[in-house]
């Protein structure tokens, strides 16, 4: 009898095992049995052929309607065209070789499964030379219930078809012996879950859909519990690490800063600040995620926390993903602190600290001064990009690390900064302006405590968002440029955002750079928009519009006479800083930029934004971009320019962004449209492979229950010694390198 660790070669044979490994990396019987069916079909339940899209690799269940053959005009030989139907729509199957052989098999009336890539030829949808398996040829004497049997349809390739996979699975199930169950019996009983053996049989060979659903629920629990157990172990281990307590000190910099603030903190800011202050006062490191809407005031909370650390004798480092954002943080924090950030200078307060900026493209003198201020402790706050991570950057007493937009940094980069603390671990605050649905927070950020800001500070103006269908109504685009001129005439400013820089290179959709970016550029590595093709409604995919092409066209055309500046990641640091300073200081009317302006850029006088090729961006990215306007007293306007046709997925996304300012609602929509791997991201590589059935939105309740169960298990038994099968299953999911990833997150 085979076990789940048995090599496939010894069970299904060498040829089938080789195809399974080549197609999907399946090496053992357990690997194969965790290659789950995508869906099920019944005889008579034919595929909706009208729903097929060009370019899709599909397996369809249909009936042969008619068969014709003819001589080919341009080459020797005959062509066989078979028409299959679901009773409504039709699909052509074309065969070029062994025509007589295929013609004998594919007689009208036969039902079958047909697999291939959808294309269109001469106005007809077709599968060219598909793989197929015919059904029902010898079923006349079978029992009636055989006609209702569910047929699993697996993710497949041309060389390893769904029916090949089904055949291998049947062999494995027929030879499978006893299997150890990783789910503790008490958990199974509490949630009325099947055993593992029954679940594997139920998902691959279900008697009905109810049995398949029970099996899927049970196998989702395996994934959720293992992941949450790992995260619970990480939270527990982190809580046991030593950190220097940084309690608040009466009469210190923080009190002086609060007294100078020109506005009142919102209730949410006060609550989050109080929780963070309590975390900092503990002797174990804080690991907290601070998330909030665009413009919800996260920076002020971070500054107050950093000042508490400085009052307690430590330093704080703020890691930003781009130079533009690092410089923006430096300017805004310096302005917020005023004289309290000018220690040792004539305009400095008696009780003050310094703020240092460290980026990769600084001049030698400025860089040397920043390094000395960090190493001596003169700079209580050190702001930087990846340049903070290099070995010779030293701190006198690093007590806190603030990471802005964590999803843009690799695990190794984040860990390198934490390692700069001397004897104990620093407190860590992660900030994100990308709203995160609860289940993503529980999963992707499951080893962090979470605080959320939902209200906007007083004085923030509403933002009106409109879709501009440039292809359908060119006059609307002309009107968009007129609106920009009107805003500038009223003394205000505007952004124009493009997906690409331009010039040499071939950056893809949503790409800030056009080629490989150097280590310290403004390539944010941001979430791209969902993969799209012509079927997504954007028409033939011309190259995305580029800053270097559009800016001169605007200057000579619809925005002639206005003061335009350009900003993108390939500019030298001094030119980027000069462009931002000119725009922030009102010496430029319009900033034509890439997504370097997506987060952190704060120009209250900017009231309008035009996003070109808006369908090339993801939902959350568009929400971030429009957050750059409406930051002062005047209402904001965001115009999403697209050539996507009405009724397409691309247009639906833009309509959704235009229809709400609720970032959390948009984040759920964004998540629904992403593949699971996109959600988890490259930095979560140690977790991605384990999620085959679990979906972060639809399984929200299940993930929450699994988190509770995993937390209780780990609290009672941190090493899971009483649950060796669960511990071993977790170990098999995480090889040494992946475990190190989780260790460092």
C-alpha positions in Angstrom: 0.0 0.0 0.0 1.3 3.5 -0.9 1.8 6.3 1.5 1.6 10.0 0.9 5.4 10.2 0.7 5.7 7.4 -1.9 7.5 8.5 -5.1 5.0 8.6 -8.0 7.3 6.6 -10.3 6.7 3.4 -8.2 2.9 3.8 -8.3 1.8 5.2 -11.6 4.9 4.3 -13.7 7.9 6.2 -15.0 6.3 7.9 -18.1 3.3 9.3 -16.2 5.5 10.3 -13.2 7.8 12.2 -15.6 4.9 14.1 -17.2 3.5 15.0 -13.7 6.8 16.3 -12.6 7.4 18.3 -15.8 3.9 19.8 -15.8 3.4 20.7 -12.2 6.4 19.6 -10.1 4.5 16.6 -8.6 6.9 14.0 -7.3 5.0 12.0 -4.6 1.6 10.6 -4.2 0.8 13.3 -1.7 1.8 16.0 -4.3 -0.6 14.4 -6.8 -3.5 14.1 -4.4 -3.1 17.8 -3.5 -3.4 18.7 -7.2 -7.1 19.2 -6.7 -9.9 19.3 -9.4 -10.7 22.8 -10.6 -14.4 21.8 -11.2 -16.7 18.9 -11.9 -18.9 18.0 -14.9 -21.8 15.6 -15.3 -22.8 13.9 -18.5 -25.4 16.2 -19.9 -24.0 19.3 -18.1 -22.3 20.8 -21.1 -19.8 23.6 -20.9 -21.1 27.1 -21.7 -19.1 27.6 -25.0 -20.2 31.2 -25.3 -18.1 32.1 -22.2 -14.8 31.0 -23.8 -12.1 33.7 -24.3 -9.3 33.8 -26.9 -6.0 32.6 -25.4 -7.5 30.5 -22.6 -6.3 26.9 -22.1 -9.6 25.1 -21.5 -11.1 21.7 -21.0 -14.7 21.7 -22.3 -17.4 19.1 -22.1 -19.6 19.1 -25.3 -21.4 17.1 -27.9 -20.3 16.5 -31.4 -22.7 18.1 -33.8 -21.2 17.5 -37.2 -18.0 16.4 -38.9 -16.7 17.6 -42.3 -13.4 17.1 -44.1 -11.9 18.8 -47.2 -8.6 19.2 -49.1 -6.5 22.1 -47.9 -5.8 24.8 -50.5 -2.3 26.0 -49.5 -0.8 22.6 -48.7 -1.1 18.9 -49.3 -3.4 16.8 -47.2 -6.9 17.1 -45.8 -8.4 19.1 -42.9 -11.0 17.8 -40.6 -13.4 20.3 -38.9 -15.6 19.0 -36.1 -18.3 21.2 -34.7 -19.2 20.6 -31.0 -22.1 22.3 -29.2 -23.5 22.9 -25.7 -27.0 23.1 -27.2 -26.7 26.8 -27.8 -23.2 28.0 -28.9 -20.8 26.1 -31.1 -17.0 25.5 -31.2 -14.9 24.3 -34.1 -12.2 21.6 -33.6 -9.7 21.4 -36.4 -7.4 18.5 -37.1 -4.6 18.4 -39.8 -3.1 14.9 -39.4 -4.6 11.4 -39.5 -7.9 12.8 -40.6 -9.5 9.4 -41.3 -8.6 8.2 -37.8 -10.1 11.2 -36.1 -13.2 11.1 -38.4 -14.0 7.5 -37.4 -13.9 8.4 -33.7 -15.7 11.7 -33.7 -19.1 10.8 -34.9 -22.1 13.1 -34.4 -23.9 12.6 -31.1 -20.8 11.5 -29.1 -20.1 13.4 -25.9 -16.5 14.2 -24.9 -14.0 16.3 -23.1 -11.9 18.5 -25.4 -8.8 20.3 -24.3 -6.7 23.0 -26.0 -6.2 26.8 -26.5 -9.0 28.9 -27.7 -8.4 31.0 -30.8 -10.5 32.7 -33.5 -10.1 31.9 -37.2 -12.4 33.3 -40.0 -14.7 34.6 -37.3 -15.2 31.3 -35.6 -14.0 30.2 -32.1 -11.9 27.1 -32.4 -9.5 24.6 -30.7 -6.7 23.6 -33.1 -5.8 19.9 -32.9 -7.2 19.5 -29.3 -6.6 16.6 -27.0 -9.9 14.8 -26.3 -11.5 11.9 -24.5 -14.9 10.6 -25.7 -17.5 9.4 -23.2 -20.6 7.4 -23.4 -19.8 5.0 -26.3 -20.4 1.9 -24.4 -22.6 3.1 -21.5 -25.9 1.7 -22.7 -25.9 -1.2 -20.3 -24.6 0.8 -17.3 -26.7 1.7 -14.4 -28.7 4.9 -14.5 -26.6 6.4 -11.7 -23.5 6.1 -13.8 -24.8 8.8 -16.1 -24.9 11.2 -13.0 -21.3 10.5 -12.0 -19.2 13.6 -11.4 -16.2 13.9 -13.7 -13.3 15.9 -12.2 -11.6 18.5 -14.4 -8.1 19.2 -13.3 -5.6 22.0 -14.1 -3.8 20.4 -17.0 -1.3 21.0 -19.8 -1.2 19.7 -23.3 1.2 16.9 -22.3 -0.5 16.0 -19.1 -4.3 16.2 -19.7 -7.1 16.3 -17.2 -8.0 12.7 -18.0 -4.4 11.6 -17.6 -4.4 13.2 -14.2 -7.7 11.5 -13.3 -6.3 8.1 -14.3 -3.2 8.6 -12.2 -5.3 9.8 -9.2 -7.5 6.7 -9.4 -4.4 4.4 -9.4 -3.0 6.2 -6.3 -6.4 6.2 -4.4 -6.8 2.5 -5.1 -3.3 1.7 -3.7 -3.3 4.3 -0.8 -2.8 2.8 2.7 -3.5 4.4 6.1 -2.8 8.2 6.2 -1.8 10.2 9.2 -4.1 13.1 9.8 -2.4 16.5 10.6 -5.7 18.0 12.0 -6.1 17.2 15.7 -9.1 15.1 16.4 -10.6 17.7 18.8 -10.5 20.3 16.1 -12.1 17.9 13.6 -14.9 17.1 16.1 -15.5 20.8 17.1 -15.9 21.8 13.4 -17.5 18.5 12.2 -14.8 17.9 9.6 -14.0 14.6 7.7 -10.8 12.7 8.2 -8.0 13.3 5.7 -8.4 10.0 3.9 -12.2 10.6 3.4 -11.5 14.2 2.3 -8.9 13.1 -0.3 -11.4 10.5 -1.7 -14.2 13.0 -1.6 -12.5 15.7 -3.5 -11.2 13.4 -6.3 -14.0 10.8 -6.5 -17.1 12.5 -5.0 -20.5 10.8 -5.2 -22.1 14.2 -5.4 -21.3 17.9 -5.1 -22.2 17.9 -1.4 -19.4 15.4 -0.7 -17.0 17.4 -2.8 -17.9 20.6 -0.9 -17.3 18.8 2.5 -14.0 17.6 1.2 -12.9 21.0 0.1 -13.9 22.5 3.4 -11.8 19.9 5.3 -8.8 20.4 3.0 -9.1 24.2 3.4 -8.8 23.7 7.1 -5.5 21.9 6.6 -4.1 24.9 4.8 -5.5 27.5 7.1 -4.5 25.8 10.3 -0.9 25.1 9.2 -0.4 28.7 8.1 -2.0 30.1 11.2 0.0 27.8 13.4 3.3 29.0 11.8 2.2 32.6 12.4 1.2 31.9 16.0 4.6 30.4 16.6 6.2 33.5 15.1 4.1 35.8 17.2 5.0 33.9 20.3 8.7 33.8 19.5 8.7 37.5 18.8 7.0 38.3 22.1 9.8 36.4 23.9 12.6 38.4 22.3 14.3 41.0 24.4 13.8 44.7 23.6 14.7 47.9 25.5 11.6 49.4 27.0 11.0 53.0 25.7 8.4 54.4 28.1 6.9 57.9 27.6 8.7 60.6 29.7 6.8 63.6 31.0 8.2 67.0 29.9 10.2 65.5 27.0 10.3 66.1 23.3 7.0 64.4 22.7 5.1 66.7 25.2 6.7 69.8 23.6 5.8 68.5 20.1 2.2 67.9 21.1 1.9 71.4 22.6 3.1 72.8 19.2 0.8 70.8 16.9 -1.4 73.2 15.0 -4.3 70.7 14.8 -6.2 68.3 17.0 -5.5 64.6 16.6 -8.6 62.6 15.6 -10.0 60.0 18.0 -8.5 57.3 15.9 -5.1 58.8 16.0 -5.2 59.2 19.8 -6.3 55.6 20.2 -3.7 54.2 17.9 -1.0 56.4 19.5 -1.9 55.2 23.0 -1.6 51.5 21.9 1.7 52.1 20.3 3.0 54.1 23.3 2.1 51.1 25.5 3.8 48.7 23.2 7.0 50.8 23.2 7.1 50.7 27.0 7.4 46.9 27.1 10.6 44.8 27.3 9.6 42.8 24.2 9.7 44.2 20.7 6.6 45.8 19.2 5.6 44.3 15.8 2.6 46.4 14.7 0.9 47.2 11.4 -0.6 50.7 11.2 -2.9 50.9 8.2 -5.3 53.7 7.2 -6.9 55.5 4.4 -5.0 57.9 2.2 -4.5 61.0 4.2 -5.6 59.6 7.5 -2.6 60.9 9.4 -0.3 57.9 9.9 2.9 60.1 9.7 2.0 62.1 12.8 1.4 58.9 14.7 4.8 57.6 13.6 6.6 60.9 14.5 5.0 60.8 18.0 6.2 57.2 18.5 9.7 58.1 17.3 9.8 61.0 19.8 8.8 58.7 22.6 11.8 56.5 21.7 14.1 59.5 21.6 12.9 60.7 25.0 13.9 57.3 26.3 17.4 57.6 24.9 17.1 55.8 21.6 17.0 56.5 17.9 14.4 55.8 15.2 14.9 54.9 11.6 12.3 55.4 8.9 12.7 53.2 5.8 10.9 54.5 2.6 10.7 52.7 -0.7 11.7 55.6 -3.0 14.0 58.6 -2.9 11.0 60.9 -3.6 9.1 59.5 -0.7 12.2 59.6 1.6 12.7 63.3 0.7 9.0 64.0 1.2 9.1 62.4 4.7 12.3 64.3 5.5 10.6 67.6 4.5 7.3 66.9 6.2 8.8 65.6 9.5 11.3 68.5 9.6 8.4 70.9 9.1 6.3 69.2 11.8 9.1 69.2 14.3 10.2 72.8 13.6 12.8 74.0 16.2 12.6 70.6 17.9 14.3 69.0 14.9 17.2 71.5 14.7 19.5 70.5 17.6 22.8 72.3 17.6 21.6 75.0 15.1 20.8 78.6 15.8 17.0 78.2 15.3 16.9 75.0 17.4 15.0 74.6 20.6 16.8 74.0 23.9 15.3 70.5 23.9 15.7 69.2 20.4 17.0 66.4 18.2 18.2 66.2 14.6 16.6 64.6 11.5 19.1 63.0 9.0 18.4 61.9 5.4 20.4 59.1 3.8 19.9 58.1 0.2 22.0 56.3 -2.4 22.5 59.3 -4.6 23.6 61.9 -2.0 26.8 63.9 -2.4 29.8 62.8 -0.4 29.7 65.6 2.1 25.9 65.3 2.9 26.3 61.5 3.1 29.2 61.8 5.5 27.4 64.2 7.8 24.3 61.9 7.9 26.4 58.8 8.6 28.2 60.7 11.5 24.9 61.9 12.9 23.4 58.4 12.9 26.5 56.8 14.4 27.0 59.4 17.1 23.3 59.5 18.1 23.1 63.2 17.3 20.3 62.3 14.8 17.3 60.9 16.7 15.5 60.3 13.5 17.2 58.9 10.4 15.2 58.7 7.2 16.4 56.8 4.2 15.9 54.4 1.3 17.7 51.1 0.8 20.9 53.1 1.5 20.1 52.6 5.3 20.6 48.9 4.8 24.3 48.9 3.8 26.8 47.5 6.3 28.7 50.7 7.2 25.5 52.6 8.3 25.7 52.4 12.1 23.4 53.7 14.9 24.3 54.6 18.4 21.2 53.0 19.9 18.5 52.0 17.3 15.3 51.6 19.3 12.6 51.7 16.6 12.3 51.0 13.0 9.4 52.5 11.0 8.8 50.8 7.6 6.7 52.7 5.1 4.8 50.5 2.6 6.2 47.2 3.8 5.0 45.3 0.6 7.7 47.1 -1.4 10.6 45.7 0.6 12.0 42.2 0.5 12.4 40.1 3.6 16.2 40.4 3.6 16.0 44.2 3.4 13.7 44.5 6.3 15.8 42.1 8.4 19.0 43.9 7.6 17.7 47.1 9.2 16.5 45.3 12.3 19.9 43.7 12.7 21.5 47.2 13.2 20.2 47.4 16.8 23.0 46.5 19.2 22.0 44.1 21.9 18.2 43.9 21.7 15.6 43.9 18.9 14.2 47.3 18.0 10.5 48.0 18.1 8.9 47.8 14.6 6.1 49.8 13.2 4.9 49.0 9.6 2.8 51.6 7.9 0.7 51.1 4.8 -1.7 53.4 3.0 -3.0 50.4 1.0 -6.1 49.2 2.9 -5.9 45.6 3.8 -9.0 43.4 4.2 -9.2 41.6 7.5 -8.3 38.2 6.1 -5.2 39.5 4.4 -4.2 41.1 7.6 -4.7 37.8 9.4 -2.7 35.9 6.7 -0.1 38.0 4.9 0.5 40.1 8.0 -0.5 37.5 10.5 2.5 37.9 12.7 1.8 41.6 13.3 -0.7 43.3 15.6 -2.9 45.7 13.6 -4.1 49.2 14.2 -6.5 50.8 11.7 -7.3 54.5 11.1 -10.6 55.0 9.4 -11.4 58.7 9.8 -9.8 61.6 8.0 -8.4 64.7 9.8 -10.5 67.8 9.7 -10.0 70.0 6.7 -9.6 67.3 4.1 -11.7 67.9 1.1 -13.8 65.4 -0.9 -12.4 64.0 -4.2 -14.6 63.6 -7.3 -13.5 60.9 -9.6 -14.7 60.4 -13.2 -13.9 58.0 -16.0 -12.9 59.6 -19.3 -13.6 57.1 -22.2 -11.1 58.6 -24.6 -11.7 56.2 -27.5 -15.5 56.4 -27.3 -15.7 60.2 -26.7 -12.5 62.1 -27.7 -14.3 65.3 -26.7 -14.2 64.2 -23.1 -10.4 64.0 -23.2 -10.3 67.5 -24.6 -12.5 68.7 -21.8 -10.2 67.0 -19.2 -7.3 69.2 -20.4 -9.6 72.2 -20.2 -10.4 71.4 -16.6 -6.7 71.3 -15.8 -6.3 74.8 -17.4 -9.3 76.0 -15.3 -7.7 74.7 -12.1 -4.4 76.4 -12.9 -6.2 79.6 -13.8 -7.7 79.6 -10.3 -4.3 79.4 -8.8 -4.2 75.7 -8.2 -2.0 72.9 -9.5 -2.4 69.4 -11.1 -0.7 66.1 -11.7 -0.7 64.1 -14.9 0.3 60.4 -14.3 1.5 58.0 -16.9 2.3 54.2 -16.6 5.7 54.4 -18.1 8.8 56.7 -18.3 9.5 56.3 -22.0 12.8 56.5 -23.9 14.7 53.3 -24.1 13.4 50.1 -22.4 10.2 48.2 -22.3 8.5 48.6 -18.9 5.2 46.9 -18.7 1.8 48.0 -17.4 2.0 49.9 -14.2 5.8 50.0 -14.5 7.5 53.0 -13.0 10.8 52.2 -14.8 11.3 51.0 -18.3 14.2 48.6 -17.7 16.2 47.2 -14.7 16.3 49.8 -12.0 19.4 50.6 -10.0 19.4 49.7 -6.3 18.2 53.1 -5.1 15.8 54.5 -7.7 12.2 55.3 -7.4 11.0 52.0 -8.9 8.4 51.3 -6.2 7.8 47.7 -7.1 4.2 48.4 -6.5 1.3 46.0 -7.1 0.7 46.0 -10.9 -2.8 46.0 -12.3 -4.3 42.6 -13.2 -2.9 40.9 -16.3 -5.0 42.1 -19.2 -5.3 41.3 -22.9 -7.5 42.5 -25.7 -10.4 40.6 -24.1 -10.2 42.8 -21.0 -11.5 45.7 -23.1 -8.4 47.9 -23.7 -8.4 47.1 -27.4 -5.1 46.1 -29.2 -2.4 46.6 -26.6 -0.3 49.5 -27.8 2.6 50.5 -25.5 1.5 52.3 -22.4 1.7 56.1 -22.6 5.0 57.5 -21.3 6.0 60.6 -19.4 8.8 61.5 -21.8 6.4 61.3 -24.8 3.4 62.9 -23.3 5.0 65.9 -21.5 6.3 67.6 -24.7 3.0 66.9 -26.5 1.1 68.6 -23.7 3.5 71.5 -23.6 3.0 72.1 -27.3 -0.7 71.2 -27.3 -3.5 71.4 -24.8 -1.4 72.7 -21.9 0.7 75.1 -23.8 1.7 78.2 -21.8 1.5 76.4 -18.5 4.6 75.6 -16.4 5.2 71.9 -16.7 7.8 69.8 -14.8 8.6 66.1 -15.2 9.3 63.6 -12.5 10.3 59.9 -12.8 12.7 57.4 -11.3 15.5 57.7 -13.8 16.1 61.4 -13.1 19.2 62.1 -11.0 18.4 62.7 -7.3 19.0 66.5 -7.5 16.7 66.8 -10.5 14.0 64.8 -8.7 14.3 67.0 -5.6 14.3 70.2 -7.7 11.1 69.1 -9.6 9.3 68.2 -6.3 10.5 71.5 -4.7 9.4 73.5 -7.7 5.9 71.9 -7.6 5.5 72.1 -3.8 6.7 75.7 -3.9 4.2 76.7 -6.6 6.9 77.3 -9.3 5.3 74.6 -11.6 1.6 74.3 -12.6 1.5 70.7 -13.7 3.7 67.8 -12.7 3.9 65.0 -15.4 5.0 62.0 -13.5 5.0 58.2 -13.1 3.8 56.5 -10.0 6.6 58.0 -7.9 3.9 60.3 -6.7 1.7 57.4 -5.6 2.4 57.6 -1.9 3.6 60.3 0.5 3.7 63.3 -1.8 1.9 66.1 -0.1 1.1 69.3 -2.0 -2.1 70.9 -0.5 -2.5 73.3 -3.5 -2.7 70.3 -6.0 -6.4 69.8 -6.7 -6.6 67.9 -10.0 -5.1 64.7 -11.4 -5.3 63.1 -14.8 -4.3 59.4 -14.9 -3.5 58.3 -18.4 -4.1 54.7 -19.4 -5.8 54.2 -16.1 -6.8 50.6 -17.0 -3.1 49.7 -16.7 -3.2 50.3 -13.0 -4.6 48.2 -10.2 -7.6 49.4 -8.1 -5.6 50.1 -4.9 -2.9 51.9 -6.9 -5.5 54.2 -8.5 -6.9 54.9 -5.0 -3.4 55.8 -3.8 -2.8 58.1 -6.7 -6.0 60.1 -6.3 -5.1 60.6 -2.6 -2.5 63.1 -3.8 -5.3 65.7 -4.5 -7.8 67.3 -2.2 -5.2 67.5 0.6 -5.9 71.2 1.2 -9.1 73.3 1.5 -10.3 72.9 -2.1 -12.2 69.9 -3.5 -10.1 67.4 -5.4 -10.7 66.1 -9.0 -9.4 62.8 -10.4 -9.9 61.9 -14.1 -9.3 58.3 -15.2 -8.5 58.3 -18.9 -9.0 55.0 -20.6 -9.6 53.3 -24.0 -11.2 50.3 -22.4 -14.7 49.7 -23.7 -17.8 49.9 -21.6 -18.9 46.6 -20.0 -15.4 45.1 -19.9 -13.5 44.1 -16.7 -11.1 46.9 -17.1 -13.8 49.5 -17.4 -15.7 47.9 -14.5 -12.6 48.4 -12.3 -12.4 52.0 -13.2 -16.1 52.6 -12.6 -15.7 51.0 -9.2 -12.9 53.4 -8.3 -15.0 56.3 -9.5 -18.0 55.1 -7.5 -16.5 55.1 -4.0 -13.8 56.7 -1.8 -13.9 53.7 0.5 -10.4 52.2 0.3 -11.4 49.1 2.2 -14.2 48.3 -0.2 -11.9 48.9 -3.1 -9.2 46.7 -1.5 -11.7 43.8 -1.4 -12.5 44.3 -5.1 -8.7 44.4 -5.9 -8.2 41.1 -4.0 -11.1 39.4 -5.8 -9.4 40.2 -9.1 -5.9 39.0 -8.1 -4.5 35.5 -8.3 -3.6 34.3 -4.8 0.1 34.5 -5.6 -0.2 38.2 -6.4 -1.8 38.8 -3.1 0.8 37.1 -1.1 3.7 38.6 -3.1 7.2 37.4 -3.7 8.2 38.3 -0.1 5.7 35.7 1.1 7.3 32.9 -1.0 7.4 30.6 2.1 3.7 30.7 2.3 2.4 30.8 -1.2 2.7 27.2 -2.2 0.6 26.0 0.7 -2.6 27.8 -0.4 -4.2 25.7 -3.1 -7.9 25.9 -2.0 -8.1 28.7 0.5 -9.2 32.1 -0.8 -8.6 35.1 1.5 -12.0 36.7 1.0 -14.6 33.9 0.6 -13.0 31.9 3.4 -12.9 34.8 5.9 -14.9 33.0 8.6 -12.9 29.7 8.3 -9.5 31.6 8.5 -10.7 33.4 11.6 -11.7 30.0 13.2 -8.4 28.5 12.2 -6.5 31.4 13.7 -8.3 30.9 17.1 -7.6 27.1 17.0 -3.9 27.6 16.0 -3.4 30.3 18.7 -4.8 28.0 21.4 -2.7 25.0 20.2 0.5 27.0 20.2 -0.2 28.6 23.5 -0.6 25.2 25.1 2.2 23.5 23.2 4.6 25.9 21.4 6.5 23.2 19.6 3.4 21.1 18.8 5.1 18.2 20.5 1.7 16.6 21.2 0.7 17.0 17.6 3.7 15.4 15.7 1.7 14.9 12.4 0.7 18.6 12.3 4.3 19.6 13.1 5.7 17.4 10.4 3.1 18.7 7.9 4.2 22.2 8.6 7.8 21.2 8.2 7.1 19.6 4.8 5.5 22.8 3.6 8.5 24.9 4.6 11.9 23.9 3.5 14.9 25.5 5.2 15.0 28.6 3.0 11.3 29.2 3.3 11.4 28.8 7.1 14.2 31.4 7.1 11.9 33.8 5.2 9.2 33.4 7.8 11.8 33.8 10.6 12.8 37.2 9.2 9.3 38.6 8.4 
